[in-house]
Amino acid sequence: MAYDKNDRRPNKRGRKKVCAFCVEKVETIDYKDTAKLGRYTSDRAKILPRRVTGTCAYHQRELTTAIKRARHIALLPYTAD
Ligand SMILES: [Zn+2]
């Protein structure tokens, strides 16, 4: 009768996310790495905000630049249709 699904509630905001690029010690994000960049865009091809991905300010900036470059040379879509 009890629904365990609703029971898993981490305290407050849940586990703290850590920037994936900092973990990998990436300094510059490769705009040609579409596989990686694609993970930071939504299904509508929008860039996901930091609060969703946990990316730090520095890497979010690098990421945004990389995604915009990739879009410019048509490696990534501007919008999903
Ligand atoms: Zn970072």
PDB file of the backbone (N, CA, C, O) and the ligand in Angstrom, with CONECT records:
HET     ZN  A 101       1
ATOM      1  N   MET A   1       0.811  -1.198   0.000  1.00  0.00           N
ATOM      2  CA  MET A   1       0.000   0.000   0.000  1.00  0.00           C
ATOM      3  C   MET A   1       0.861   1.273   0.000  1.00  0.00           C
ATOM      4  O   MET A   1       0.503   2.304  -0.568  1.00  0.00           O
ATOM      5  N   ALA A   2       1.984   1.146   0.650  1.00  0.00           N
ATOM      6  CA  ALA A   2       2.883   2.310   0.715  1.00  0.00           C
ATOM      7  C   ALA A   2       3.671   2.456  -0.583  1.00  0.00           C
ATOM      8  O   ALA A   2       4.202   1.489  -1.128  1.00  0.00           O
ATOM      9  N   TYR A   3       3.726   3.686  -1.051  1.00  0.00           N
ATOM     10  CA  TYR A   3       4.474   3.950  -2.276  1.00  0.00           C
ATOM     11  C   TYR A   3       5.879   4.452  -1.939  1.00  0.00           C
ATOM     12  O   TYR A   3       6.074   5.595  -1.527  1.00  0.00           O
ATOM     13  N   ASP A   4       6.832   3.568  -2.126  1.00  0.00           N
ATOM     14  CA  ASP A   4       8.213   3.921  -1.799  1.00  0.00           C
ATOM     15  C   ASP A   4       8.790   4.981  -2.724  1.00  0.00           C
ATOM     16  O   ASP A   4       9.717   5.709  -2.368  1.00  0.00           O
ATOM     17  N   LYS A   5       8.216   5.047  -3.928  1.00  0.00           N
ATOM     18  CA  LYS A   5       8.717   6.002  -4.927  1.00  0.00           C
ATOM     19  C   LYS A   5       8.756   7.425  -4.372  1.00  0.00           C
ATOM     20  O   LYS A   5       9.713   8.168  -4.588  1.00  0.00           O
ATOM     21  N   ASN A   6       7.698   7.781  -3.655  1.00  0.00           N
ATOM     22  CA  ASN A   6       7.618   9.144  -3.142  1.00  0.00           C
ATOM     23  C   ASN A   6       8.437   9.337  -1.871  1.00  0.00           C
ATOM     24  O   ASN A   6       8.510  10.434  -1.317  1.00  0.00           O
ATOM     25  N   ASP A   7       9.033   8.273  -1.438  1.00  0.00           N
ATOM     26  CA  ASP A   7       9.786   8.335  -0.191  1.00  0.00           C
ATOM     27  C   ASP A   7      11.214   8.828  -0.376  1.00  0.00           C
ATOM     28  O   ASP A   7      11.816   9.370   0.551  1.00  0.00           O
ATOM     29  N   ARG A   8      11.754   8.639  -1.577  1.00  0.00           N
ATOM     30  CA  ARG A   8      13.148   9.057  -1.784  1.00  0.00           C
ATOM     31  C   ARG A   8      13.200  10.572  -1.958  1.00  0.00           C
ATOM     32  O   ARG A   8      13.009  11.114  -3.047  1.00  0.00           O
ATOM     33  N   ARG A   9      13.469  11.226  -0.833  1.00  0.00           N
ATOM     34  CA  ARG A   9      13.512  12.682  -0.845  1.00  0.00           C
ATOM     35  C   ARG A   9      14.782  13.158  -0.153  1.00  0.00           C
ATOM     36  O   ARG A   9      14.835  13.213   1.076  1.00  0.00           O
ATOM     37  N   PRO A  10      15.795  13.497  -0.923  1.00  0.00           N
ATOM     38  CA  PRO A  10      17.035  13.950  -0.309  1.00  0.00           C
ATOM     39  C   PRO A  10      16.828  15.290   0.395  1.00  0.00           C
ATOM     40  O   PRO A  10      16.038  16.118  -0.058  1.00  0.00           O
ATOM     41  N   ASN A  11      17.523  15.495   1.480  1.00  0.00           N
ATOM     42  CA  ASN A  11      17.294  16.724   2.238  1.00  0.00           C
ATOM     43  C   ASN A  11      17.597  17.991   1.442  1.00  0.00           C
ATOM     44  O   ASN A  11      18.586  18.081   0.715  1.00  0.00           O
ATOM     45  N   LYS A  12      16.716  18.949   1.610  1.00  0.00           N
ATOM     46  CA  LYS A  12      16.784  20.247   0.922  1.00  0.00           C
ATOM     47  C   LYS A  12      16.907  20.101  -0.586  1.00  0.00           C
ATOM     48  O   LYS A  12      15.958  19.650  -1.228  1.00  0.00           O
ATOM     49  N   ARG A  13      18.026  20.461  -1.169  1.00  0.00           N
ATOM     50  CA  ARG A  13      18.124  20.477  -2.618  1.00  0.00           C
ATOM     51  C   ARG A  13      18.816  19.235  -3.190  1.00  0.00           C
ATOM     52  O   ARG A  13      19.158  19.197  -4.372  1.00  0.00           O
ATOM     53  N   GLY A  14      19.012  18.255  -2.371  1.00  0.00           N
ATOM     54  CA  GLY A  14      19.640  17.037  -2.838  1.00  0.00           C
ATOM     55  C   GLY A  14      21.146  17.153  -2.879  1.00  0.00           C
ATOM     56  O   GLY A  14      21.725  18.065  -2.288  1.00  0.00           O
ATOM     57  N   ARG A  15      21.779  16.231  -3.578  1.00  0.00           N
ATOM     58  CA  ARG A  15      23.238  16.222  -3.599  1.00  0.00           C
ATOM     59  C   ARG A  15      23.789  17.400  -4.402  1.00  0.00           C
ATOM     60  O   ARG A  15      23.228  17.803  -5.422  1.00  0.00           O
ATOM     61  N   LYS A  16      24.876  17.923  -3.923  1.00  0.00           N
ATOM     62  CA  LYS A  16      25.510  19.052  -4.597  1.00  0.00           C
ATOM     63  C   LYS A  16      26.191  18.562  -5.870  1.00  0.00           C
ATOM     64  O   LYS A  16      26.955  17.597  -5.861  1.00  0.00           O
ATOM     65  N   LYS A  17      25.893  19.249  -6.948  1.00  0.00           N
ATOM     66  CA  LYS A  17      26.508  18.863  -8.218  1.00  0.00           C
ATOM     67  C   LYS A  17      27.872  19.527  -8.342  1.00  0.00           C
ATOM     68  O   LYS A  17      28.092  20.644  -7.873  1.00  0.00           O
ATOM     69  N   VAL A  18      28.771  18.809  -8.983  1.00  0.00           N
ATOM     70  CA  VAL A  18      30.088  19.385  -9.197  1.00  0.00           C
ATOM     71  C   VAL A  18      30.328  19.501 -10.692  1.00  0.00           C
ATOM     72  O   VAL A  18      29.897  18.651 -11.472  1.00  0.00           O
ATOM     73  N   CYS A  19      31.011  20.548 -11.075  1.00  0.00           N
ATOM     74  CA  CYS A  19      31.251  20.814 -12.490  1.00  0.00           C
ATOM     75  C   CYS A  19      32.035  19.669 -13.148  1.00  0.00           C
ATOM     76  O   CYS A  19      33.131  19.322 -12.707  1.00  0.00           O
ATOM     77  N   ALA A  20      31.460  19.094 -14.200  1.00  0.00           N
ATOM     78  CA  ALA A  20      32.073  17.941 -14.872  1.00  0.00           C
ATOM     79  C   ALA A  20      33.399  18.308 -15.532  1.00  0.00           C
ATOM     80  O   ALA A  20      34.295  17.473 -15.648  1.00  0.00           O
ATOM     81  N   PHE A  21      33.516  19.548 -15.957  1.00  0.00           N
ATOM     82  CA  PHE A  21      34.744  19.987 -16.632  1.00  0.00           C
ATOM     83  C   PHE A  21      35.866  20.196 -15.623  1.00  0.00           C
ATOM     84  O   PHE A  21      37.033  19.938 -15.918  1.00  0.00           O
ATOM     85  N   CYS A  22      35.505  20.666 -14.431  1.00  0.00           N
ATOM     86  CA  CYS A  22      36.506  20.834 -13.374  1.00  0.00           C
ATOM     87  C   CYS A  22      37.027  19.467 -12.943  1.00  0.00           C
ATOM     88  O   CYS A  22      38.219  19.303 -12.683  1.00  0.00           O
ATOM     89  N   VAL A  23      36.128  18.491 -12.870  1.00  0.00           N
ATOM     90  CA  VAL A  23      36.507  17.141 -12.478  1.00  0.00           C
ATOM     91  C   VAL A  23      37.525  16.581 -13.478  1.00  0.00           C
ATOM     92  O   VAL A  23      38.508  15.945 -13.096  1.00  0.00           O
ATOM     93  N   GLU A  24      37.266  16.831 -14.760  1.00  0.00           N
ATOM     94  CA  GLU A  24      38.164  16.333 -15.807  1.00  0.00           C
ATOM     95  C   GLU A  24      39.339  17.274 -16.062  1.00  0.00           C
ATOM     96  O   GLU A  24      40.185  17.013 -16.917  1.00  0.00           O
ATOM     97  N   LYS A  25      39.377  18.366 -15.311  1.00  0.00           N
ATOM     98  CA  LYS A  25      40.433  19.366 -15.446  1.00  0.00           C
ATOM     99  C   LYS A  25      40.565  19.905 -16.878  1.00  0.00           C
ATOM    100  O   LYS A  25      41.662  20.103 -17.399  1.00  0.00           O
ATOM    101  N   VAL A  26      39.403  20.128 -17.479  1.00  0.00           N
ATOM    102  CA  VAL A  26      39.368  20.674 -18.835  1.00  0.00           C
ATOM    103  C   VAL A  26      39.528  22.189 -18.754  1.00  0.00           C
ATOM    104  O   VAL A  26      38.849  22.846 -17.966  1.00  0.00           O
ATOM    105  N   GLU A  27      40.419  22.738 -19.561  1.00  0.00           N
ATOM    106  CA  GLU A  27      40.590  24.193 -19.545  1.00  0.00           C
ATOM    107  C   GLU A  27      39.867  24.847 -20.709  1.00  0.00           C
ATOM    108  O   GLU A  27      39.214  25.879 -20.558  1.00  0.00           O
ATOM    109  N   THR A  28      39.995  24.229 -21.865  1.00  0.00           N
ATOM    110  CA  THR A  28      39.242  24.751 -23.006  1.00  0.00           C
ATOM    111  C   THR A  28      38.324  23.651 -23.531  1.00  0.00           C
ATOM    112  O   THR A  28      38.726  22.496 -23.671  1.00  0.00           O
ATOM    113  N   ILE A  29      37.110  24.031 -23.812  1.00  0.00           N
ATOM    114  CA  ILE A  29      36.133  23.063 -24.294  1.00  0.00           C
ATOM    115  C   ILE A  29      36.158  23.026 -25.820  1.00  0.00           C
ATOM    116  O   ILE A  29      36.017  24.051 -26.486  1.00  0.00           O
ATOM    117  N   ASP A  30      36.338  21.846 -26.345  1.00  0.00           N
ATOM    118  CA  ASP A  30      36.435  21.658 -27.792  1.00  0.00           C
ATOM    119  C   ASP A  30      35.065  21.809 -28.444  1.00  0.00           C
ATOM    120  O   ASP A  30      34.133  21.064 -28.143  1.00  0.00           O
ATOM    121  N   TYR A  31      34.961  22.780 -29.338  1.00  0.00           N
ATOM    122  CA  TYR A  31      33.662  23.009 -29.991  1.00  0.00           C
ATOM    123  C   TYR A  31      33.330  21.932 -31.014  1.00  0.00           C
ATOM    124  O   TYR A  31      32.202  21.850 -31.499  1.00  0.00           O
ATOM    125  N   LYS A  32      34.324  21.103 -31.339  1.00  0.00           N
ATOM    126  CA  LYS A  32      34.078  20.025 -32.303  1.00  0.00           C
ATOM    127  C   LYS A  32      33.551  18.760 -31.612  1.00  0.00           C
ATOM    128  O   LYS A  32      33.087  17.824 -32.263  1.00  0.00           O
ATOM    129  N   ASP A  33      33.635  18.760 -30.292  1.00  0.00           N
ATOM    130  CA  ASP A  33      33.177  17.602 -29.527  1.00  0.00           C
ATOM    131  C   ASP A  33      31.664  17.679 -29.319  1.00  0.00           C
ATOM    132  O   ASP A  33      31.188  17.983 -28.225  1.00  0.00           O
ATOM    133  N   THR A  34      30.932  17.402 -30.374  1.00  0.00           N
ATOM    134  CA  THR A  34      29.482  17.557 -30.333  1.00  0.00           C
ATOM    135  C   THR A  34      28.809  16.561 -29.394  1.00  0.00           C
ATOM    136  O   THR A  34      27.748  16.836 -28.833  1.00  0.00           O
ATOM    137  N   ALA A  35      29.441  15.404 -29.233  1.00  0.00           N
ATOM    138  CA  ALA A  35      28.871  14.400 -28.336  1.00  0.00           C
ATOM    139  C   ALA A  35      28.774  14.965 -26.922  1.00  0.00           C
ATOM    140  O   ALA A  35      27.773  14.782 -26.229  1.00  0.00           O
ATOM    141  N   LYS A  36      29.840  15.655 -26.510  1.00  0.00           N
ATOM    142  CA  LYS A  36      29.869  16.237 -25.179  1.00  0.00           C
ATOM    143  C   LYS A  36      28.985  17.480 -25.096  1.00  0.00           C
ATOM    144  O   LYS A  36      28.225  17.660 -24.144  1.00  0.00           O
ATOM    145  N   LEU A  37      29.101  18.323 -26.105  1.00  0.00           N
ATOM    146  CA  LEU A  37      28.317  19.565 -26.102  1.00  0.00           C
ATOM    147  C   LEU A  37      26.818  19.277 -26.108  1.00  0.00           C
ATOM    148  O   LEU A  37      26.025  19.980 -25.482  1.00  0.00           O
ATOM    149  N   GLY A  38      26.457  18.222 -26.837  1.00  0.00           N
ATOM    150  CA  GLY A  38      25.041  17.865 -26.935  1.00  0.00           C
ATOM    151  C   GLY A  38      24.432  17.514 -25.598  1.00  0.00           C
ATOM    152  O   GLY A  38      23.221  17.639 -25.411  1.00  0.00           O
ATOM    153  N   ARG A  39      25.267  17.072 -24.658  1.00  0.00           N
ATOM    154  CA  ARG A  39      24.759  16.705 -23.331  1.00  0.00           C
ATOM    155  C   ARG A  39      24.366  17.942 -22.536  1.00  0.00           C
ATOM    156  O   ARG A  39      23.648  17.849 -21.540  1.00  0.00           O
ATOM    157  N   TYR A  40      24.841  19.099 -22.983  1.00  0.00           N
ATOM    158  CA  TYR A  40      24.544  20.325 -22.262  1.00  0.00           C
ATOM    159  C   TYR A  40      23.506  21.181 -22.965  1.00  0.00           C
ATOM    160  O   TYR A  40      23.347  22.365 -22.672  1.00  0.00           O
ATOM    161  N   THR A  41      22.805  20.555 -23.899  1.00  0.00           N
ATOM    162  CA  THR A  41      21.694  21.252 -24.542  1.00  0.00           C
ATOM    163  C   THR A  41      20.410  20.465 -24.279  1.00  0.00           C
ATOM    164  O   THR A  41      20.432  19.246 -24.115  1.00  0.00           O
ATOM    165  N   SER A  42      19.306  21.185 -24.243  1.00  0.00           N
ATOM    166  CA  SER A  42      18.018  20.541 -23.992  1.00  0.00           C
ATOM    167  C   SER A  42      17.531  19.833 -25.250  1.00  0.00           C
ATOM    168  O   SER A  42      18.183  19.886 -26.292  1.00  0.00           O
ATOM    169  N   ASP A  43      16.390  19.175 -25.149  1.00  0.00           N
ATOM    170  CA  ASP A  43      15.854  18.481 -26.321  1.00  0.00           C
ATOM    171  C   ASP A  43      15.380  19.476 -27.388  1.00  0.00           C
ATOM    172  O   ASP A  43      15.140  19.101 -28.536  1.00  0.00           O
ATOM    173  N   ARG A  44      15.250  20.730 -26.997  1.00  0.00           N
ATOM    174  CA  ARG A  44      14.893  21.773 -27.960  1.00  0.00           C
ATOM    175  C   ARG A  44      16.162  22.480 -28.454  1.00  0.00           C
ATOM    176  O   ARG A  44      16.104  23.549 -29.063  1.00  0.00           O
ATOM    177  N   ALA A  45      17.294  21.859 -28.176  1.00  0.00           N
ATOM    178  CA  ALA A  45      18.605  22.362 -28.598  1.00  0.00           C
ATOM    179  C   ALA A  45      19.042  23.644 -27.884  1.00  0.00           C
ATOM    180  O   ALA A  45      19.924  24.360 -28.358  1.00  0.00           O
ATOM    181  N   LYS A  46      18.427  23.917 -26.765  1.00  0.00           N
ATOM    182  CA  LYS A  46      18.823  25.103 -26.003  1.00  0.00           C
ATOM    183  C   LYS A  46      19.919  24.730 -25.012  1.00  0.00           C
ATOM    184  O   LYS A  46      20.001  23.592 -24.548  1.00  0.00           O
ATOM    185  N   ILE A  47      20.747  25.699 -24.705  1.00  0.00           N
ATOM    186  CA  ILE A  47      21.821  25.454 -23.750  1.00  0.00           C
ATOM    187  C   ILE A  47      21.230  25.359 -22.342  1.00  0.00           C
ATOM    188  O   ILE A  47      20.486  26.240 -21.910  1.00  0.00           O
ATOM    189  N   LEU A  48      21.568  24.292 -21.641  1.00  0.00           N
ATOM    190  CA  LEU A  48      21.029  24.092 -20.296  1.00  0.00           C
ATOM    191  C   LEU A  48      21.688  25.047 -19.310  1.00  0.00           C
ATOM    192  O   LEU A  48      22.890  25.300 -19.392  1.00  0.00           O
ATOM    193  N   PRO A  49      20.906  25.574 -18.383  1.00  0.00           N
ATOM    194  CA  PRO A  49      21.461  26.494 -17.389  1.00  0.00           C
ATOM    195  C   PRO A  49      22.346  25.774 -16.374  1.00  0.00           C
ATOM    196  O   PRO A  49      22.250  24.561 -16.187  1.00  0.00           O
ATOM    197  N   ARG A  50      23.189  26.536 -15.741  1.00  0.00           N
ATOM    198  CA  ARG A  50      24.122  25.996 -14.742  1.00  0.00           C
ATOM    199  C   ARG A  50      23.418  25.224 -13.645  1.00  0.00           C
ATOM    200  O   ARG A  50      23.909  24.194 -13.183  1.00  0.00           O
ATOM    201  N   ARG A  51      22.255  25.728 -13.228  1.00  0.00           N
ATOM    202  CA  ARG A  51      21.552  25.088 -12.117  1.00  0.00           C
ATOM    203  C   ARG A  51      21.079  23.679 -12.471  1.00  0.00           C
ATOM    204  O   ARG A  51      20.807  22.870 -11.584  1.00  0.00           O
ATOM    205  N   VAL A  52      20.984  23.393 -13.757  1.00  0.00           N
ATOM    206  CA  VAL A  52      20.591  22.054 -14.191  1.00  0.00           C
ATOM    207  C   VAL A  52      21.807  21.139 -14.293  1.00  0.00           C
ATOM    208  O   VAL A  52      21.781  20.002 -13.822  1.00  0.00           O
ATOM    209  N   THR A  53      22.859  21.638 -14.905  1.00  0.00           N
ATOM    210  CA  THR A  53      24.021  20.792 -15.172  1.00  0.00           C
ATOM    211  C   THR A  53      25.054  20.827 -14.059  1.00  0.00           C
ATOM    212  O   THR A  53      25.857  19.904 -13.925  1.00  0.00           O
ATOM    213  N   GLY A  54      25.039  21.885 -13.261  1.00  0.00           N
ATOM    214  CA  GLY A  54      26.007  21.996 -12.180  1.00  0.00           C
ATOM    215  C   GLY A  54      27.359  22.520 -12.631  1.00  0.00           C
ATOM    216  O   GLY A  54      28.327  22.506 -11.870  1.00  0.00           O
ATOM    217  N   THR A  55      27.421  22.980 -13.872  1.00  0.00           N
ATOM    218  CA  THR A  55      28.667  23.516 -14.416  1.00  0.00           C
ATOM    219  C   THR A  55      29.041  24.819 -13.708  1.00  0.00           C
ATOM    220  O   THR A  55      28.164  25.624 -13.394  1.00  0.00           O
ATOM    221  N   CYS A  56      30.319  25.030 -13.457  1.00  0.00           N
ATOM    222  CA  CYS A  56      30.738  26.255 -12.781  1.00  0.00           C
ATOM    223  C   CYS A  56      30.691  27.443 -13.740  1.00  0.00           C
ATOM    224  O   CYS A  56      30.570  27.271 -14.953  1.00  0.00           O
ATOM    225  N   ALA A  57      30.787  28.633 -13.188  1.00  0.00           N
ATOM    226  CA  ALA A  57      30.662  29.861 -13.986  1.00  0.00           C
ATOM    227  C   ALA A  57      31.679  29.899 -15.122  1.00  0.00           C
ATOM    228  O   ALA A  57      31.341  30.221 -16.261  1.00  0.00           O
ATOM    229  N   TYR A  58      32.913  29.570 -14.804  1.00  0.00           N
ATOM    230  CA  TYR A  58      33.968  29.605 -15.818  1.00  0.00           C
ATOM    231  C   TYR A  58      33.674  28.639 -16.961  1.00  0.00           C
ATOM    232  O   TYR A  58      33.728  29.015 -18.133  1.00  0.00           O
ATOM    233  N   HIS A  59      33.365  27.402 -16.614  1.00  0.00           N
ATOM    234  CA  HIS A  59      33.138  26.399 -17.644  1.00  0.00           C
ATOM    235  C   HIS A  59      31.816  26.603 -18.382  1.00  0.00           C
ATOM    236  O   HIS A  59      31.688  26.225 -19.546  1.00  0.00           O
ATOM    237  N   GLN A  60      30.844  27.193 -17.713  1.00  0.00           N
ATOM    238  CA  GLN A  60      29.578  27.482 -18.384  1.00  0.00           C
ATOM    239  C   GLN A  60      29.833  28.496 -19.498  1.00  0.00           C
ATOM    240  O   GLN A  60      29.239  28.428 -20.575  1.00  0.00           O
ATOM    241  N   ARG A  61      30.715  29.420 -19.215  1.00  0.00           N
ATOM    242  CA  ARG A  61      31.061  30.446 -20.193  1.00  0.00           C
ATOM    243  C   ARG A  61      31.787  29.805 -21.388  1.00  0.00           C
ATOM    244  O   ARG A  61      31.482  30.082 -22.548  1.00  0.00           O
ATOM    245  N   GLU A  62      32.751  28.944 -21.063  1.00  0.00           N
ATOM    246  CA  GLU A  62      33.481  28.225 -22.108  1.00  0.00           C
ATOM    247  C   GLU A  62      32.532  27.370 -22.942  1.00  0.00           C
ATOM    248  O   GLU A  62      32.635  27.301 -24.167  1.00  0.00           O
ATOM    249  N   LEU A  63      31.622  26.734 -22.252  1.00  0.00           N
ATOM    250  CA  LEU A  63      30.662  25.842 -22.889  1.00  0.00           C
ATOM    251  C   LEU A  63      29.745  26.606 -23.843  1.00  0.00           C
ATOM    252  O   LEU A  63      29.502  26.180 -24.972  1.00  0.00           O
ATOM    253  N   THR A  64      29.248  27.730 -23.368  1.00  0.00           N
ATOM    254  CA  THR A  64      28.374  28.566 -24.193  1.00  0.00           C
ATOM    255  C   THR A  64      29.083  28.985 -25.474  1.00  0.00           C
ATOM    256  O   THR A  64      28.514  28.905 -26.563  1.00  0.00           O
ATOM    257  N   THR A  65      30.319  29.429 -25.337  1.00  0.00           N
ATOM    258  CA  THR A  65      31.114  29.831 -26.495  1.00  0.00           C
ATOM    259  C   THR A  65      31.293  28.660 -27.451  1.00  0.00           C
ATOM    260  O   THR A  65      31.131  28.803 -28.663  1.00  0.00           O
ATOM    261  N   ALA A  66      31.629  27.505 -26.896  1.00  0.00           N
ATOM    262  CA  ALA A  66      31.850  26.309 -27.707  1.00  0.00           C
ATOM    263  C   ALA A  66      30.582  25.900 -28.454  1.00  0.00           C
ATOM    264  O   ALA A  66      30.631  25.559 -29.636  1.00  0.00           O
ATOM    265  N   ILE A  67      29.454  25.938 -27.761  1.00  0.00           N
ATOM    266  CA  ILE A  67      28.184  25.566 -28.391  1.00  0.00           C
ATOM    267  C   ILE A  67      27.832  26.555 -29.499  1.00  0.00           C
ATOM    268  O   ILE A  67      27.359  26.164 -30.566  1.00  0.00           O
ATOM    269  N   LYS A  68      28.065  27.832 -29.235  1.00  0.00           N
ATOM    270  CA  LYS A  68      27.749  28.845 -30.247  1.00  0.00           C
ATOM    271  C   LYS A  68      28.638  28.691 -31.475  1.00  0.00           C
ATOM    272  O   LYS A  68      28.191  28.881 -32.606  1.00  0.00           O
ATOM    273  N   ARG A  69      29.895  28.347 -31.241  1.00  0.00           N
ATOM    274  CA  ARG A  69      30.810  28.096 -32.364  1.00  0.00           C
ATOM    275  C   ARG A  69      30.340  26.890 -33.156  1.00  0.00           C
ATOM    276  O   ARG A  69      30.290  26.915 -34.386  1.00  0.00           O
ATOM    277  N   ALA A  70      29.998  25.841 -32.436  1.00  0.00           N
ATOM    278  CA  ALA A  70      29.539  24.611 -33.079  1.00  0.00           C
ATOM    279  C   ALA A  70      28.280  24.862 -33.905  1.00  0.00           C
ATOM    280  O   ALA A  70      28.116  24.302 -34.989  1.00  0.00           O
ATOM    281  N   ARG A  71      27.397  25.706 -33.383  1.00  0.00           N
ATOM    282  CA  ARG A  71      26.183  26.049 -34.119  1.00  0.00           C
ATOM    283  C   ARG A  71      26.521  26.814 -35.390  1.00  0.00           C
ATOM    284  O   ARG A  71      25.948  26.584 -36.455  1.00  0.00           O
ATOM    285  N   HIS A  72      27.459  27.718 -35.244  1.00  0.00           N
ATOM    286  CA  HIS A  72      27.836  28.568 -36.377  1.00  0.00           C
ATOM    287  C   HIS A  72      28.325  27.743 -37.558  1.00  0.00           C
ATOM    288  O   HIS A  72      28.026  28.060 -38.709  1.00  0.00           O
ATOM    289  N   ILE A  73      29.066  26.700 -37.277  1.00  0.00           N
ATOM    290  CA  ILE A  73      29.561  25.852 -38.362  1.00  0.00           C
ATOM    291  C   ILE A  73      28.688  24.607 -38.544  1.00  0.00           C
ATOM    292  O   ILE A  73      29.115  23.601 -39.110  1.00  0.00           O
ATOM    293  N   ALA A  74      27.467  24.709 -38.050  1.00  0.00           N
ATOM    294  CA  ALA A  74      26.431  23.693 -38.275  1.00  0.00           C
ATOM    295  C   ALA A  74      26.742  22.305 -37.696  1.00  0.00           C
ATOM    296  O   ALA A  74      26.279  21.289 -38.214  1.00  0.00           O
ATOM    297  N   LEU A  75      27.522  22.279 -36.627  1.00  0.00           N
ATOM    298  CA  LEU A  75      27.755  21.000 -35.947  1.00  0.00           C
ATOM    299  C   LEU A  75      26.609  20.707 -34.977  1.00  0.00           C
ATOM    300  O   LEU A  75      26.282  19.555 -34.691  1.00  0.00           O
ATOM    301  N   LEU A  76      26.017  21.790 -34.486  1.00  0.00           N
ATOM    302  CA  LEU A  76      24.869  21.658 -33.580  1.00  0.00           C
ATOM    303  C   LEU A  76      23.720  22.504 -34.122  1.00  0.00           C
ATOM    304  O   LEU A  76      23.957  23.521 -34.774  1.00  0.00           O
ATOM    305  N   PRO A  77      22.496  22.100 -33.864  1.00  0.00           N
ATOM    306  CA  PRO A  77      21.353  22.894 -34.330  1.00  0.00           C
ATOM    307  C   PRO A  77      21.127  24.129 -33.454  1.00  0.00           C
ATOM    308  O   PRO A  77      21.453  24.120 -32.267  1.00  0.00           O
ATOM    309  N   TYR A  78      20.574  25.177 -34.038  1.00  0.00           N
ATOM    310  CA  TYR A  78      20.187  26.360 -33.264  1.00  0.00           C
ATOM    311  C   TYR A  78      18.899  26.062 -32.534  1.00  0.00           C
ATOM    312  O   TYR A  78      18.680  26.518 -31.412  1.00  0.00           O
ATOM    313  N   THR A  79      18.052  25.292 -33.185  1.00  0.00           N
ATOM    314  CA  THR A  79      16.776  24.940 -32.606  1.00  0.00           C
ATOM    315  C   THR A  79      16.342  23.574 -33.144  1.00  0.00           C
ATOM    316  O   THR A  79      16.627  23.214 -34.287  1.00  0.00           O
ATOM    317  N   ALA A  80      15.658  22.840 -32.300  1.00  0.00           N
ATOM    318  CA  ALA A  80      15.142  21.548 -32.740  1.00  0.00           C
ATOM    319  C   ALA A  80      13.756  21.741 -33.331  1.00  0.00           C
ATOM    320  O   ALA A  80      12.916  22.422 -32.742  1.00  0.00           O
ATOM    321  N   ASP A  81      13.519  21.161 -34.462  1.00  0.00           N
ATOM    322  CA  ASP A  81      12.186  21.364 -35.061  1.00  0.00           C
ATOM    323  C   ASP A  81      11.281  20.151 -34.882  1.00  0.00           C
ATOM    324  O   ASP A  81      10.134  20.166 -35.329  1.00  0.00           O
TER     325      ASP A  81
HETATM  326 ZN    ZN A 101      34.227  24.029 -13.985  1.00  0.00          ZN2+
END
